Amino acid sequence: MSITVVKATKKDIPTVYNLVKELAKYENALHEVTIDLDYYLNSFSNDIFRCIVAKDKDEIVGTCIYYLTYSTWKGKMMYLEDFVVREEHRKKGIGQLLFDEFIKQSKKENCTMAKWQVLDWNEPAIKFYNKNLATIEKDWWNCKIIF
């Protein structure tokens, strides 16, 4: 297995979209994916989000989707929206390669921090983030309004 981690191109987005749906299924929330592939392609083309992919030869086996945001207390930061490795490719170090590249890209953009969410029941992800010395905040509640 020879894994490369590269910035996604527009031709990678259909596979990335399917990986996101695979993650949503894992999280028992596939019904919450309400945007289609055209929306993804348009958003990517307009730099709404950025994406890196892990490839085994030419097959995409994982992805990180992220975007720039801002903290009024800390400044420019990177937000990791989705991070997924195909189930059959987990526990091979691919997630670490993707995460390391995400951190590298965040630092390259002169961000002061990177931020993301993890579900409280997702023990493998929590262990992964703890291993990477992440601070897992438990005192902030998520809020949203869906339009």
Buried (B, 14 or more C-beta within 10 A) or exposed (E): EEBEBEEBEEEBBEBBBBBBBBBBEEEEEEEEEEEEEEEBBEBBEEEEBBBBBBBBEEEBBBBBBBBBEEEEEEEBBBBBBBBBBBEEBBEBBBBEBBBEBBBEBBEEBEBBEBBBBBEEEBEEBBEBBEEEEBEEEEEEEEEEEEE
